[in-house]
Amino acid sequence: MGQRYVGIDLGGTKIAVGIVRETAENKFEIEAKIQAPTGLPREPEDLADEIFRLAVRLLDDQKRSFAEIESVGIGIPGTVNQEKESVEYANNFGFDNVPFVRMLRERFPCPVYAENDAKSASWAEYLAGSGQGSKSMVAVTLGTGVGGGLILDGKIVSGVNASAGELGHMVIRKNGRKCTCGRRGCFEAYASASALVRSTKREARKNPDSLLNQLCAGDRSAINGKLIFEAVRAEDVTAKKVFDSYLDDLAEGIANIINIIQPEVLCIGGGISGAGEELLAPLRQRVAPMIYSRGSEKNTRLVTAKLGNDAGIIGAGALYRLEKNRN
């Protein structure tokens, strides 16, 4: 029947908990899941209690117990210090050297593993998604920010302080837009899904005749990625202009990553990746001439993520395997 694990995807707006089963074929499946609002701001102890309660409720609903669970894994949007069992920094949670991993271990009756949420989702894609079978993969997640994970020879690259993989904070335009990290011109400030939406809203305001304004019925706060792609498909001039500029910036960062790391696979995730080839085809065209190794017989495969919103739960559930690789 396979072994079972609990995977927890902790986000700024919701907590998602799932029972993850590893099959005999080394595949991972989510048997059941549950979610609840994160409810920030919240004290760390209270948040740890809520996570435990959700896991208990899920197991009860499925008529299972912790005796059937091998381990618990959690993806946390912050810097996880494995040695100190703490979250060194998580700005959305107000965590600054909080022993949050230790709090969770005190509550759960089985081993608990923790990792940064973007790295955890990347681990899922490497094991069971777009990177399955590869030796090296970089995942780039386009969401509110730009997250990522670097996996080389079955190990997540963590760096000396567990902060490696902050792909969104390389500068692609000197003295450019201000980023939330305090620098200017960061990849995240131009290539995140949020950046695309902000640019589109700004251009829609400047161009009242644009189809964008019709699609959102004049409420520009309703503009999202889905609406933008709808306008691009309809060949709206304003939408295409914004999207082309966005692709130029996205390609700049992707080419930099490929030139530095040369992974077998570069996987793009986040809600915007749901556009599939509408995003990838023009992106590949822009990236190809910027690749230093463009004359090589082997080059990085640029693909979209396969696991969608399940990546966080699956990756967290499979963190036990990452821990084995660390040792």
C-alpha positions in Angstrom: 0.0 0.0 0.0 3.0 2.3 0.4 4.1 4.5 3.2 2.3 7.6 4.3 3.5 11.1 5.3 1.9 14.3 6.3 2.8 17.3 4.1 2.1 20.8 5.3 2.3 23.9 3.0 2.3 27.0 5.2 1.4 30.1 3.3 0.7 33.7 4.2 -3.1 33.3 3.5 -3.7 29.6 4.0 -2.4 26.4 5.6 -2.8 23.3 3.5 -2.3 19.9 5.0 -2.3 16.6 3.1 -1.7 12.9 3.5 1.0 11.9 1.0 1.4 8.3 0.0 4.6 7.0 -1.6 3.9 4.1 -3.9 6.1 1.1 -4.6 7.0 2.8 -7.9 8.4 5.7 -6.0 5.5 7.9 -7.0 3.8 10.3 -4.6 0.1 10.8 -4.4 -2.1 13.0 -2.2 -4.8 10.8 -0.6 -6.6 13.6 1.2 -6.1 17.3 2.1 -7.5 20.0 4.1 -6.9 23.8 4.4 -7.7 26.7 6.7 -6.9 30.4 6.8 -3.5 31.2 8.3 -5.0 34.1 10.1 -2.0 36.4 10.3 -0.8 38.2 12.4 -0.5 35.3 14.9 1.8 34.3 17.7 4.2 31.4 16.7 2.9 29.1 19.5 -0.7 29.7 18.4 0.2 29.0 14.7 2.0 25.8 15.7 -1.1 24.7 17.6 -3.3 25.4 14.6 -1.1 23.4 12.3 -1.2 20.4 14.6 -5.0 20.7 15.0 -5.4 20.7 11.2 -3.3 17.6 10.9 -5.2 15.8 13.6 -8.5 16.8 12.0 -7.4 15.5 8.6 -6.3 12.1 10.1 -9.5 11.8 12.0 -11.6 12.6 8.9 -9.7 9.8 7.1 -10.0 7.4 10.1 -6.2 7.3 10.4 -3.8 7.9 13.2 -0.2 9.1 13.6 0.8 5.5 14.1 0.3 5.1 10.3 2.4 8.2 9.5 6.2 7.9 9.0 7.0 11.6 9.3 5.6 15.1 9.0 7.1 17.7 6.6 6.4 21.4 6.4 7.3 24.1 3.8 7.8 27.5 5.5 8.0 30.8 3.7 11.2 31.9 5.3 14.8 30.9 6.1 14.9 27.6 8.0 17.9 27.0 10.2 18.2 23.2 10.5 20.7 23.1 13.3 18.8 25.6 15.5 15.4 24.2 14.6 14.3 27.7 13.9 13.0 30.1 11.3 15.7 32.8 11.1 13.5 35.2 9.1 10.0 35.2 7.6 8.9 38.7 6.9 5.2 38.0 6.3 5.0 36.1 9.6 7.1 38.5 11.7 9.4 35.7 12.5 13.0 36.7 13.6 15.0 33.7 15.0 11.8 31.9 16.2 12.3 28.3 17.2 9.2 27.3 15.1 10.5 24.0 13.9 11.2 23.0 17.6 7.6 24.0 18.5 6.2 21.7 15.9 8.5 18.8 16.9 7.2 19.2 20.5 3.6 18.7 19.2 3.9 15.9 16.7 4.5 12.3 17.8 6.7 11.5 14.8 9.7 13.0 13.1 9.2 16.5 11.7 11.2 17.9 8.8 11.2 21.5 7.7 12.4 23.5 4.7 11.7 26.8 2.9 8.4 26.5 1.0 9.8 27.3 -2.4 12.6 24.7 -2.0 10.0 22.2 -0.8 7.8 22.7 -3.9 11.0 22.5 -6.0 11.8 19.2 -4.4 8.4 17.9 -5.3 8.9 18.8 -9.0 12.3 17.2 -8.9 11.0 13.9 -7.5 7.6 13.6 -9.0 7.0 16.4 -11.6 8.8 18.1 -14.4 12.3 17.2 -13.1 11.7 13.6 -12.5 14.6 11.5 -13.7 17.0 14.4 -14.0 20.2 14.9 -12.1 19.9 18.7 -11.8 17.0 21.1 -11.8 16.2 24.7 -11.1 12.7 25.7 -10.2 11.6 29.3 -10.7 8.2 30.1 -9.1 6.4 33.2 -10.4 3.9 34.4 -7.8 3.7 37.4 -5.4 7.5 37.3 -5.6 9.9 35.1 -7.5 11.0 32.0 -5.5 13.1 29.2 -6.5 15.0 26.0 -5.7 18.3 24.6 -6.9 18.7 20.8 -6.9 22.0 19.3 -7.8 22.7 15.5 -7.6 19.7 14.9 -5.4 20.4 17.6 -2.9 18.9 21.1 -2.5 21.6 23.8 -2.5 21.1 25.6 0.7 24.3 27.7 1.0 26.2 28.5 4.1 23.1 30.0 5.8 20.2 28.2 4.2 19.4 31.2 2.1 20.6 30.0 -1.3 18.1 30.0 -4.1 16.8 33.5 -3.7 16.6 33.8 -7.5 14.2 36.7 -7.4 16.9 39.0 -5.9 19.5 39.1 -8.6 19.5 42.5 -10.2 18.5 42.6 -13.9 18.2 46.4 -14.2 20.7 48.6 -12.2 18.9 51.3 -10.3 15.5 49.9 -11.5 12.3 49.4 -9.6 12.5 49.2 -5.8 12.2 45.7 -4.6 10.7 44.6 -1.3 14.2 43.3 -0.3 15.5 46.9 -0.3 17.5 46.7 -3.5 16.6 48.2 -6.9 16.1 46.4 -10.2 15.6 42.9 -8.8 14.3 40.1 -11.1 11.3 39.8 -8.7 10.4 43.4 -9.3 9.9 42.7 -13.0 9.2 39.0 -13.4 6.8 38.1 -10.6 3.2 37.6 -11.4 2.4 40.6 -9.2 4.7 42.7 -11.3 2.9 41.7 -14.5 -0.4 42.5 -12.9 0.8 45.9 -11.6 2.2 46.9 -15.0 -1.0 45.8 -16.7 -3.2 47.8 -14.4 -1.0 50.9 -15.0 -1.2 50.6 -18.8 -5.0 49.9 -18.7 -5.4 53.1 -16.8 -3.4 55.0 -19.4 -5.4 53.3 -22.3 -9.1 53.5 -21.5 -10.0 52.0 -24.9 -8.0 48.8 -24.2 -9.9 45.5 -24.1 -8.4 45.1 -20.6 -10.9 47.7 -19.3 -13.8 45.9 -20.9 -12.8 42.5 -19.6 -12.6 43.8 -16.1 -15.8 45.8 -16.5 -14.0 49.0 -15.5 -12.8 47.5 -12.2 -9.0 47.4 -12.7 -8.6 45.8 -9.3 -10.0 42.7 -10.9 -7.2 42.4 -13.4 -5.3 39.1 -12.9 -3.1 36.7 -14.9 -6.1 34.9 -16.5 -7.6 38.1 -17.8 -4.2 39.3 -19.1 -3.8 36.2 -21.2 -7.4 36.5 -22.5 -6.6 40.0 -23.7 -3.3 38.9 -25.3 -5.1 36.1 -27.2 -7.5 38.7 -28.5 -4.5 40.7 -29.7 -5.3 43.7 -27.6 -2.4 46.1 -28.3 -2.0 47.3 -24.7 -2.0 43.8 -23.3 0.5 42.6 -25.9 2.8 45.5 -25.2 2.8 44.8 -21.4 3.2 41.1 -22.0 6.1 41.5 -24.4 7.9 43.7 -22.0 7.3 41.2 -19.2 8.7 38.4 -21.3 11.8 40.4 -22.1 12.5 40.8 -18.4 11.6 37.2 -17.5 14.0 36.0 -20.3 16.8 38.1 -18.9 16.7 36.4 -15.6 16.1 32.9 -16.9 19.1 33.2 -19.2 21.3 34.4 -16.3 20.2 31.4 -14.3 20.9 28.9 -17.1 24.3 30.5 -17.9 25.4 30.2 -14.3 24.1 26.7 -13.4 23.3 24.9 -16.7 20.8 22.5 -15.1 19.2 19.7 -17.1 15.8 21.2 -16.4 14.5 24.6 -15.6 11.0 24.4 -14.4 8.7 27.5 -14.2 5.9 27.3 -11.6 3.3 29.5 -10.0 -0.2 30.4 -11.3 1.1 32.1 -14.4 2.7 28.8 -15.5 -0.8 27.5 -16.2 -0.6 29.4 -19.5 1.7 26.6 -20.7 3.1 27.1 -24.2 1.5 30.6 -24.4 4.2 31.6 -21.9 7.0 29.1 -22.8 7.1 29.4 -26.6 7.8 33.1 -26.8 10.0 32.8 -23.7 12.2 30.1 -25.3 12.6 32.3 -28.4 13.9 35.1 -26.3 16.1 33.0 -24.0 17.8 30.9 -26.8 20.1 33.6 -28.3 21.2 34.6 -24.7 22.5 31.2 -23.7 26.3 31.1 -23.7 26.2 27.4 -24.6 23.7 27.8 -27.4 25.9 25.8 -29.8 26.1 22.8 -27.5 24.3 19.5 -28.4 22.9 19.5 -24.8 21.1 22.5 -23.3 18.7 23.1 -20.5 15.1 22.0 -21.1 12.7 24.9 -20.3 9.4 23.5 -19.0 6.4 24.3 -16.8 5.7 22.7 -13.5 3.4 19.7 -13.5 2.2 19.5 -9.9 0.5 22.9 -9.5 -0.8 23.7 -6.1 -0.1 20.1 -4.9 3.7 20.7 -5.1 3.9 22.3 -1.7 2.2 19.4 0.1 4.0 16.7 -1.9 7.4 18.3 -1.4 6.8 18.8 2.3 5.7 15.2 2.7 8.8 14.0 0.9 11.3 16.0 3.0 12.3 12.9 4.9 14.0 11.8 1.7 15.9 15.1 1.4 17.1 14.6 5.0 18.5 11.2 4.1 20.4 12.8 1.3 21.9 15.4 3.6 23.4 12.7 5.8 
